[in-house]
Amino acid sequence: MSFESKWKEREIETKLILASYFKGWTLAENLIAVKDVSNVPWEFGYTIGIARPLSFKPRSGPCALCPQAFDVGVEAFGGLGTATNFGLHNTSHYIAPTVAWSPGHELTFRLSPNFGLTDTSARFLLRVGVSYEIDGFGPAVASFFRALGR
């Protein structure tokens, strides 16, 4: 058996992502549901976080190291059990300070040290992320599929 086939996952993941904005602060709440396609129950989780930029002054031009390029916040996330055993008992929960740096409009780097809050949590996780935003991607894909349908 190859390594690749041994670790292949087949699951459906759904997310409800909500965000609120108030005086420069962003509050995000996510509900997550995951279902392995085998005969196991749905698993549920949550994430809640709040963040804001270090400065609200508009950038006067390109500025990779100015305070407006950095967002800081805090996030809590964890499990909510399964469809047959819903709740917080025997689930992992974490608290994490977050920092994001956007040196340009499209590119963002994220760093988040996570600290486990329960006996079932890992003591420490380090999450690192890089994202690139493609402006107009959705309309371009929609236009492509409309052209195929003609």
N, C-alpha and C positions, 0 to 999 in steps of 0.2 A: 504494500500500500504506500503510495507516495505521500509526502508531507502535505502537498496541496489538497488532495482529496480527503485526508484525515481531518483537516480543519475547516472544511467548507461549511458555511452556515446558510441555512435557508429559512428566512424569516420575513415577516411583514412588520414594518415599523410605522406607526402613525404618530403625528405630533399636532397638538393644538398650541400654536404660538401666539401669545397676546403681548401687546406692549402699550404702555401708557407713558405720556410725556408731561412733565410738570416743572416749569421754571428751569429748564436745562437738564433736569434729571430724567433718565430713562428707567422705567420699571418694567421688567419682562417676566412673564409667567408662562411656563410651558407644562403641559400635561402630555405624558408619553405612554403609548401602549405598544407592546411588542408581542408578536405571536410567532413562535416557531411553527413551521408547517407540519411538524410531526404532531402526535397526539398529546400535547402539553397545553396547560391553560395559558391564557393571556397573562402577561406580566405588565405592571404599571409603575410609573415613576413620575417625578416632578422636578422642576427647576424653578427657582425664583431668584432674581438678581436686580440690583440697582447700580447704576453707573452714571458718571457725568464727565465732561471734559475738564481738564485742569484750568482752562480759561475759555470764556465765552466771546472774547473779542474776535471779530472776523480777521482772517489772515489777509495781510496786505499784499501777498504774493506767495510764491513757493517758500515754504519754511518747514523743513523736516524736523527741527529740534525745538520749535517754539511750543509753549504750553498747549496751544490749541490742537496739536498733533497727538496728544496723549489723553486717553480716557482711563479713569480709575473707578473701581467699584468693589462690590462684594456679592458673592453668589452662594446660595445653599441649594443642594440637590440630593436626591436619594430615591430609594425604592418605596413603593406603596403596596407591595405584595402581588398576589396573583388573583385571578378571577375566583379561585376556590378558597383562597386564604388572604383576603384583602386586609390591609392595615400596615402599621409601622413595625410590628413585632418581627424580629429576626431579619430586618432589612438594613442596608448600609445607608449612612447619611454623612454628608460632607459640608464643610464651610470653606470658602475660598476667596481670598482677596484676588482681584483681577487688575491687570494693566494691559492696555492696548495702545499700540503706536501706529499711526497712519502717516508715513512720511510723504505720501502722495495720495491723490484722490482714490485711486483704485486698490492700492495695496495696504493690507493691515496685518500686523504681527501681534499675537496675543500670548501672554504668559500668566499662568494661574497655579500657584501652589495650593494644593487641597489637603485639608486636615480631616481625618476620620473622626466622627463623633460617637460611634457606637462600637460595641465589641465585634460586630460583624463587618465593620468597615476596615479597609486598609488604613494603616496609620498615616501614610502620606502618599499622595499622588502628585505628579507634576504634569500639568497639561500645557502643551505648546501648540499654537496654531498659526497658520498663514492663510490668508484669503486674498483673492483678487476679484474685484467687482467688474463685470462686463456690462457697461451701459448699453441699453437697447437690445439685450440678448433675447428677452421674451418676445417683443414684437418681431424680431428677425426670424425666430423659430416659427411663430404663427404665420408669418408671410410665406415662409418656405412650405409649410404644410397646406396652406390655401392654394399655392401654385401647383402642388402635387395633385390636389383634388380636381383640378380643371381638366 
